[in-house]
Amino acid sequence: SWVPAFLLLLSKVKVPSKELEAPGPIDLYDAQFRFLREIDDGLSEGQHFFVCLKARQLGITTVCLLLDIFWLYMFPGLQGALIADTEANVLINGPSGTGESPSGPSIRVVTPCRT
């Protein structure tokens, strides 16, 4: 299962939170654990398309964003895009702050253009 590796990533990531002044670690809620279990169970049964109907403030969006990045690291050559609606919502990852990781995918930040 990929879940232990994902939980290891979560233990090292710091994210902004309304409750904290500075980015901090993720303490998963029960709903987030259930979401991960459902994805893991579905993948083990051969399911590869998931629809998630969620309520607000469960932290599922945060877990999904991190899961997207994790998946790109797990499967070399896989391509993906994270698109944000504003420059403030752009997520930049990488140990050097440049978006580059020596052992993982290259993450490129594209400045949004307004038309």
C-alpha positions in Angstrom: 0.0 0.0 0.0 1.1 3.5 -0.7 -0.5 5.0 2.4 2.5 4.6 4.8 4.7 6.4 2.3 2.1 9.2 2.0 1.8 9.5 5.7 5.6 9.9 5.9 5.3 12.7 3.4 2.6 14.3 5.5 4.8 14.1 8.6 7.4 16.3 6.8 5.1 18.8 5.2 4.1 22.1 6.7 0.9 23.8 5.5 -0.7 27.1 6.2 -3.7 27.0 8.6 -6.2 29.5 9.8 -5.6 28.2 13.3 -1.8 28.7 13.2 0.3 31.9 12.7 2.9 30.0 10.7 2.7 26.9 8.5 2.7 23.8 10.6 2.4 20.0 10.4 -0.8 18.2 9.3 -2.7 16.3 11.9 -5.3 14.3 9.9 -8.9 14.5 10.8 -11.0 11.3 10.8 -12.6 12.4 7.5 -9.2 12.7 5.9 -8.2 9.2 7.1 -11.4 7.8 5.7 -10.9 9.5 2.4 -7.4 8.0 2.1 -8.7 4.5 3.1 -11.5 4.8 0.5 -8.9 5.7 -2.2 -6.6 2.9 -1.1 -9.4 0.3 -1.1 -10.6 1.4 -4.5 -7.1 1.3 -6.0 -6.6 -2.2 -4.6 -9.8 -3.3 -6.3 -8.7 -1.9 -9.6 -10.7 1.4 -9.4 -9.0 4.3 -11.1 -11.7 6.9 -11.3 -13.0 8.5 -8.1 -15.7 11.1 -7.4 -15.6 12.7 -4.0 -18.6 14.6 -2.8 -17.4 16.4 0.3 -18.5 19.0 2.8 -16.5 22.1 3.5 -13.8 22.4 6.2 -12.9 18.7 6.2 -9.4 19.3 4.8 -10.0 17.0 1.9 -8.7 19.6 -0.6 -5.4 19.9 1.2 -5.0 16.1 1.3 -5.9 15.9 -2.4 -3.3 18.6 -3.3 -0.6 16.7 -1.4 -1.7 13.4 -2.8 -1.4 14.8 -6.4 2.2 15.9 -5.7 3.0 12.6 -3.9 1.6 10.6 -6.9 3.9 12.5 -9.3 6.9 11.5 -7.1 5.8 7.9 -6.9 5.4 7.4 -10.7 8.3 8.8 -12.6 7.3 10.1 -16.0 3.7 10.8 -14.9 2.7 14.4 -15.8 0.2 16.5 -14.0 -0.9 20.1 -13.5 -2.0 22.0 -10.4 -3.9 25.1 -11.4 -4.7 27.9 -9.0 -7.2 30.7 -9.4 -4.9 33.4 -8.0 -1.2 34.0 -7.5 -1.7 33.8 -3.8 -3.1 30.2 -4.2 -0.1 28.9 -6.1 1.6 26.0 -4.3 5.4 25.9 -4.6 7.2 22.8 -3.4 10.8 21.7 -3.4 13.5 21.5 -0.8 15.4 24.4 -2.4 12.4 26.6 -2.8 12.9 26.6 -6.6 10.4 23.8 -7.3 13.2 21.4 -8.3 13.9 18.2 -6.5 16.9 16.0 -7.3 15.0 12.8 -6.9 11.5 13.8 -8.1 9.6 15.6 -10.8 10.2 19.2 -11.8 7.5 21.5 -10.7 7.2 24.6 -12.8 5.2 27.6 -11.6 3.5 29.6 -14.4 2.3 33.1 -13.7 -1.4 33.4 -14.5 -2.3 35.9 -17.2 -5.5 37.9 -17.0 -7.5 38.4 -20.2 
